[in-house]
Amino acid sequence: MARKEKLPDREQIIRRMWRLANAGAGDAVKLACFPPEEWCATDQLELDALTEFKRGSNGAVELKFADRGRLLERLLDAVDHSGEEQVDRFLQAMEEQGG
């Protein structure tokens, strides 16, 4: 029997968007600097914000990331429609986790 995955709730989605909006690019740059033969531990890299990775035949590397501005706009819209109390709880939780 196939296991149904529980859909994330609104707060979980907002938290995920917040993490993506604040994700760093350092691990993606590391990935770009090493040849594919040395990509042994990619599962340990923080690549969530990386949306596209291309390496051309001439060695040029192109990295594309999630649009932080758009994510932040959507986050603002989401929290604007959730009620002041929920916004306060969300921001307090983010501060407690170190943002």
C-alpha positions as CSV (number, residue, x, y, z in Angstrom):
1,M,0.0,0.0,0.0
2,A,1.4,3.4,-1.0
3,R,2.1,5.7,1.9
4,K,0.5,9.1,1.6
5,E,2.7,12.0,2.6
6,K,1.2,14.6,4.8
7,L,1.1,18.0,3.1
8,P,3.0,20.7,4.8
9,D,0.9,23.2,6.7
10,R,1.0,26.9,6.0
11,E,3.6,27.7,8.7
12,Q,5.9,24.9,7.5
13,I,5.8,26.4,4.0
14,I,6.5,29.9,5.3
15,R,9.5,28.6,7.3
16,R,10.8,26.8,4.2
17,M,10.5,30.0,2.2
18,W,12.3,31.9,4.9
19,R,15.2,29.4,4.8
20,L,15.4,29.7,1.0
21,A,15.4,33.5,1.2
22,N,18.3,33.4,3.6
23,A,20.3,30.5,2.1
24,G,23.9,31.1,1.3
25,A,25.7,30.4,-2.0
26,G,28.9,29.1,-0.5
27,D,28.3,25.4,-1.0
28,A,27.2,25.9,-4.6
29,V,30.4,27.9,-5.3
30,K,32.4,25.0,-3.8
31,L,30.5,22.6,-6.1
32,A,31.3,24.8,-9.1
33,C,35.0,25.0,-8.2
34,F,35.6,21.2,-8.0
35,P,35.6,18.9,-11.0
36,P,32.8,16.3,-11.2
37,E,35.2,13.5,-10.2
38,E,35.5,15.1,-6.8
39,W,31.8,15.4,-6.1
40,C,31.8,12.6,-3.5
41,A,29.9,14.3,-0.6
42,T,27.3,16.4,-2.4
43,D,24.6,15.2,0.0
44,Q,26.3,17.2,2.7
45,L,26.2,20.5,0.8
46,E,23.5,23.1,1.4
47,L,22.2,23.5,-2.2
48,D,18.5,24.2,-1.5
49,A,18.6,27.7,-3.1
50,L,20.4,26.4,-6.2
51,T,17.9,26.1,-9.1
52,E,20.3,25.5,-12.0
53,F,23.9,24.4,-12.4
54,K,25.6,24.3,-15.8
55,R,29.2,23.6,-16.7
56,G,30.0,24.3,-20.3
57,S,32.5,22.4,-22.5
58,N,34.9,25.4,-22.2
59,G,34.8,25.1,-18.4
60,A,32.5,28.0,-17.8
61,V,30.1,27.5,-14.9
62,E,26.7,29.0,-14.5
63,L,24.8,29.0,-11.2
64,K,21.2,30.2,-10.8
65,F,19.6,30.6,-7.4
66,A,16.1,31.1,-6.1
67,D,14.9,34.7,-6.4
68,R,15.3,36.0,-2.9
69,G,13.3,39.2,-3.6
70,R,10.3,37.3,-4.9
71,L,10.5,34.9,-2.0
72,L,10.5,37.8,0.5
73,E,7.6,39.4,-1.4
74,R,5.6,36.2,-1.1
75,L,6.5,35.9,2.6
76,L,5.4,39.4,3.3
77,D,2.1,38.7,1.5
78,A,1.7,35.5,3.4
79,V,2.2,37.0,6.8
80,D,0.1,40.0,5.9
81,H,-2.9,37.7,5.4
82,S,-2.3,35.6,8.5
83,G,-3.3,37.9,11.3
84,E,-1.1,40.0,13.5
85,E,-0.8,37.3,16.3
86,Q,0.4,34.6,13.9
87,V,3.0,37.0,12.4
88,D,4.3,37.8,15.9
89,R,4.6,34.1,16.7
90,F,6.3,33.4,13.4
91,L,8.9,36.2,13.8
92,Q,9.5,35.2,17.4
93,A,10.1,31.6,16.4
94,M,12.5,32.8,13.7
95,E,14.5,34.9,16.2
96,E,14.7,32.0,18.6
97,Q,16.1,29.8,15.9
98,G,18.7,32.3,14.9
99,G,16.8,33.5,11.9
